[in-house]
């Protein structure tokens, strides 16, 4: 062997030795950095987000090539806390195993198990595997498991992909069948499919699309049983500068809620010029206005919460936006209605209450509806007014019982609407052109005197 060959061999040995040292030392350093970061952000009392999400690090057992962690996740949106147990692999670069074959070389990996913390026992929900490749792409595959949910024999899975540098993300999921029962809560769903992709930015919705389909859903327990068949949703978002546009198409073949039957239902809507920062502030503050949707809330308290908690966040979102309801179709056991509307709000008008919002609204549109649907809507609204003005006049009525006094008033209002040419009537079908401008309502180009309708 010549001197030159010996030098090359020595250089190769030194390089390989250095690489081996790096491969052996780096995992331990990386594990220490991960532990320091997790304990700094999630240790002690944990991380608390404005929306109520609370993530707390329970344990971190650091090894040289892999570590074990346990996280506790709580949120007002979750019916129970979640415990996430992970095995973090921070060893030398290796091939990661994913659902559809091996991934590219990865530098970090994690096997995780998600369990529901039911107090005295942990019930499994899902198992997953996540990897980070050298090109900074996060890939994650999850399987739902029997335990909290009763699954069919077909696998239920969720896939996530996220490119850190570009912000491109994609989520896909398929759940063939799932049953859940816990106390008074129960539901069953069939053939749930979700696909979402888009660009993720910090505190921004970004540009993307979501496609959602659900073959069947039923929740037989509780005060208001719910059943849905063939629910579909398509949502597209497009961000330009600080403005966001939404396109949505939602449809339902059939459904039953609180003894009322619905279907088909279809709505096609576009929302333009949404201020993205204000929209994210509205979504982040949902803990303040979520009680609005509590079932046992009184009408006065609901209106008070709307004005005090929701309106300050909603007004900046509505001020410069335009809502284009291109198609609306609702058929139910009460009748049917269809129409289309374009709505905007005067940005110069102060909006601090629901009444202010109505005063600032501008609308153009048209609708047609069956007589039975109009009477049912009017009867319900008039019933609430009568009960507020005369509390306890005949005791509380069941939702399905007709209030004869309110029904007679609704019938009289409907006759007046036709007589004053606010509505066109033909063969039990009522229609009108609607325009709202400067707090004035026009139906078929006739200005409506609301007070004269109940005379």
C-alpha positions, 0 to 999 in steps of 0.5 A: 500500500502506497503512502497516498493510499494509507493517507486516504485510508487514515482520513476515511477512518478519521471521518468515520470515527467522527461521524460515529462520535457525532451519531453517538453523542448527538442523540443524548444532546438532542434528548436533553434539549427536548426534555429542557424544552418540554419541561420549560413549556409544559412542566409545572402548571403546564401550558394554558391557551386562551381558549381553555386548552391546558397541556401539562407534562406529567413525566419525562424519562430521558434515555440516550437514544429514546425517551418516554413522556406522558402528557395530560390534555384538558379542554372545555371542548373535551368531555374528559381529559386525555393522557398521551404517552409517547416514546420519543426516538432521537437516535441516529438517522434511520428509516421510519415505518409508516402505514403505506411503507417506509418514509424517507430518512428521519431524524426524530420519531415518536410512537404515541398512545392516546387514552381517555382519563376516566378518573379511576381508569384509562381507556384507549382511543388511538395509537399513532406514529410520527416522524420528522424527516431531514427536509423538515416534513412531519408525517403522522399516521394514527389508528383509532382503537376499540376501547372508548369507541366501538369500531367496526372490523374495518380500520379507522385511520387519520393521516397528517402531513406538514412541511415546516418551511412552506407551511403546507399541510394535509389531513385525511381521515376515514372512519367506517363505523363508530359507536360511542356510549357514555352515560346519557351521551351516545352517538353512532356514525357511519362512513365518515370521510375528511380531507383537508389541505392548505397553507398554515400560518401563525394565527391565520386560517390561510388558503385551503380546502376541507371536504367532509362527508358523513353517511349516517349519524344518530344520537338517540339519547338526551332531550333532543334526539338527532339523526342525520343522513348523508351530510356533506360539507365543502369549505374553501378558504383563500387569503389575500393580504389580510383579507379572507374569502370563504366558499361553502357548500353544505347539504343534508339528505334527511334528518330528525331533530327534536321531533321535527323532520328535515330534508333535503337541505342545501346551502351554497354561500360565499363570504368575501372580504373577511378581516382575518385578524379580527376573525381569528380574535373572534374564534380565539374568544369562543370561551366568552360567547359559547354559553350563548348556545346553552339550551336552558338559557333564558331569552333575556340572558341570551340577548344579554350575553350576545350584546356583552360577549359576542357583539364586541368580537363579531362587529369588527368581522361583519363591518367590512364583509359581504355574505352571498347566500347563493342558494338556500333550500330547506324542507321540513315537517313544517313546510319548505323555503328556498331563496338567495340573499346578499348581505353586507353591513355599513362599516360607518354604523356602530354595532354594539347590540343585536338591534344595532346590527339590524340597523347596519344591515343592507340586504338584497334577495328573494325567497318563496315558501309554503304557507305552513312554513311561514305560519310555523315560523311566525307562530313560534316568534309570536308565542315567545312575545306573548309569553314574555308579555303575559308570563304564566297565562296558561302554563308552559306549552310543549314545543310541539303544541300549537299556541292558538292565540299566537297561531291566530295572530300569525294567520292575521299577519300573513293575510295582511302581508298579502293584502299590502302586496308585501307577499305574492301568493299563488296555490299556497306558495308565498314569494317576495323580493326583499331589500333592506337599506338604511334600517328600512325594509322593502318587500316587493319594493313596498316599504314595510310598516311592521307595526301595521301588520299585527293590527 
